[in-house]
Amino acid sequence: MTRRLLAALAAAFPLAACAPLYPAEISPEGNGVYLVTQSTASAWLDARSAALKRAEAFCQKDHRHVKLLTPDILKSPAEETDHAELEFRCE
């Protein structure tokens, strides 16, 4: 019985690793500036890191690099990590 339980937990673990990450929305703001919005449904995922990865992938399509325009702001304890909005430019 213990082996069955371990097998079931091992099978379920990869599914837990695939926590809900909503598709990032990238919208132009003008003058070559874009806004990426990323949300997650899990406290285990950092939306800011995911948004930055999406912006990097967006710029790499044109063989360019992302330049983050949103300044790093120290997070307050009340700020949540399940939503991020970043302005960027591809250079």
Protein Blocks (a to p, Z undefined) as FASTA:
>chain_A
ZZmmmmmmmmmmmmmmmgccdddddddebjhiacdddddfbfkbcfklmmmmmmmmmmmm
nopacddfbdcddddfklcckbccdddddZZ
